Amino acid sequence: MSGPGVRTVAVVGGGPAGAFCALELARLLPDVTVDLYDREDRGPGAGIVLADEVARQVRAVHPEALRLPESAYATWDETITSIDGERIPSGAFGMSGISRHVFHEHVRTLAARRPNVRLIRRTVTATPEPADLVVLADGAGSVLRQQRAEQFGTSVTAGATRYLWLSTPTVLEPCFLIKEFGPGPLVVHAYPHAAGESTFIVEADPGTLTALGLLDRPAAEAERELATIFRAELGGAPLTARTAGWQAFRTVVNRRWSAGRTVLAGDAAHTVHFSTGSGTALAIDDALCLARSVAAHDDPLDAVAEYDSVRRPIAERMQAEAAESTAWFEQFCRGERLHGHQTVFALRSRRAANTFSRLRERDPEFVARTVARLAGHPTDAEPVDVPLTVGRVRLGHRLVALERRDGRCVLRGADGTQAVGLVVDRTPDGLLPGIDFLAVRARPEGGRVTRSAPAARIRSQSGLPIALLVDEELPRDEANTLIAAARTDLVALP
Ligand SMILES: Cc1cc2nc3c(=O)[nH]c(=O)nc-3n(C[C@H](O)[C@H](O)[C@H](O)COP(=O)(O)OP(=O)(O)OC[C@H]3O[C@@H](n4cnc5c(N)ncnc54)[C@H](O)[C@@H]3O)c2cc1C
């Protein structure tokens, strides 16, 4: 039971954060009255992906939250990445697609069935009064948070790419589609989210969209044009935009998650780029933690302080990881050269946990094919042991010692041959006579090189082999990950 401090809670926003907060409060505190406000319109978005792991955790607490007819889901274990027509399968390890609208409406309705929860369909424009605790769960664009931005220490940063969240009335295989168009690629993340419907998110650099005449077109024309560009992949099905035109992803950060008895949850508190597919899980976990803290403390301010101390570090960690994923996509959308399997490996390993050894454990066939492409033939060797010729030097492995002097490096072969490298921090202009490779510095943190380090871009733009100069020895697994993903060709020993 809660203490006398909380008798009434106003929750603004009936997405996963708000609805799960109401559900959990109702479960733990039947004496507390919860007003759950949600605006009447449907809101943006087509389908979302939930990992099986997340679904299991949700079912353990609120099994009814995922009890929907089978036709409301699509499930898969493999994703196809199509790079300019080449189809490369890789494991997705247990995923479900579901309509965002159907899922949100379902959990909202469940919450409203609890005797102590009242669902109020209204757009809230000012903090509802009076309530002992106010939860702002009104999403990334939270109007009520913006009204108190200074108190929350809010910053909102727009990403460099633009995306359009579309749906199509057909069942697509889960896939990444990468289509090169000169100025840069169009990257599509598509997956089914119901028996007869799929999500189709198109992401690209604004320069690419402008060059294709897509950026400033009315949504209906952009839909038609995209349906034409992807006619083969869509089987001729149409596309419908589920956002009001092209959007920049907004990363929301709040230095404080509470102001007195008003507290932030879900996307109102923090956003993580959709390429990580984890925004819904974070919103649900916030909600469960907040409700449990309220139930555990007499004073709502203690509850809010506990919630903040538990959830904020987790969200910050996820945001740091998502920032790397975002930066990788942004760099990629600016027009990195495509390397088939290695690009797919880079896509898969952009998250810290997905190292070479982990991916090999989970999807040995995909990793074996990636290394075979690197070597030019099937091999049991790891990427660091795949031979490479740089200039006239034939190397049997890729962890190398370099002699460094005056901004240059020399790589010596066992047979007395040598190759000359230039140390750079950006892509050099023009030709470089006498230079066989480029050496790029990277600063590993905790044995990891950030996935958006400039080496990959310089490699892609210059077409020359890259040696990564690191100031600490890299774990072999990390070196394998970087080479398999075409982020570098060699790793220089410090
Ligand atoms: C393109 C894209 C793809 C994504 N894909 C995935 C994915 O695959 N997997 C995943 O886990 N996450 C995904 N996400 C993120 C996910 O949608 C969010 O993280 C999640 O919905 C956050 O839940 P929330 O309850 O905090 O906010 P929201 O889901 O935004 O809910 C906010 C609610 O508040 C209501 N509201 C807003 N303002 C008011 C107001 N003034 N008055 C009353 N009600 C109001 C809205 O109607 C809405 O119901 C994606 C996001 C984007 C942009």
The ligand as an ORCA input file, in Angstrom:
! r2SCAN-3c Opt
* xyz 0 1
  C       9.991      5.760    -37.011
  C       9.928      5.133    -35.643
  C       9.971      3.759    -35.521
  C       9.948      3.160    -34.276
  N      10.030      1.804    -34.188
  C      10.087      1.226    -32.979
  C      10.232     -0.178    -32.879
  O      10.313     -0.892    -33.879
  N      10.282     -0.736    -31.633
  C      10.209      0.027    -30.496
  O      10.266     -0.512    -29.392
  N      10.064      1.369    -30.565
  C      10.002      1.985    -31.771
  N       9.873      3.344    -31.854
  C       9.817      4.127    -30.616
  C       8.470      3.986    -29.904
  O       7.407      4.274    -30.785
  C       8.433      4.904    -28.694
  O       9.655      4.832    -27.990
  C       7.310      4.540    -27.721
  O       6.057      4.584    -28.365
  C       7.318      5.488    -26.532
  O       6.176      5.311    -25.772
  P       5.568      6.536    -24.948
  O       4.360      6.017    -24.263
  O       6.623      7.157    -24.120
  O       5.184      7.635    -26.018
  P       4.151      7.547    -27.220
  O       4.047      6.175    -27.734
  O       4.512      8.632    -28.156
  O       2.755      7.872    -26.533
  C       2.406      9.172    -26.156
  C       0.904      9.239    -26.033
  O       0.562     10.520    -25.533
  C      -0.540     11.037    -26.251
  N      -0.441     12.494    -26.163
  C       0.541     13.283    -26.659
  N       0.306     14.552    -26.346
  C      -0.839     14.569    -25.620
  C      -1.599     15.600    -25.009
  N      -1.205     16.872    -25.047
  N      -2.759     15.274    -24.375
  C      -3.173     13.980    -24.318
  N      -2.481     12.974    -24.873
  C      -1.332     13.268    -25.512
  C      -0.359     10.476    -27.654
  O      -1.595     10.438    -28.331
  C       0.187      9.076    -27.355
  O      -0.845      8.140    -27.215
  C       9.866      3.970    -33.096
  C       9.801      5.360    -33.204
  C       9.838      5.942    -34.471
  C       9.789      7.438    -34.582
*
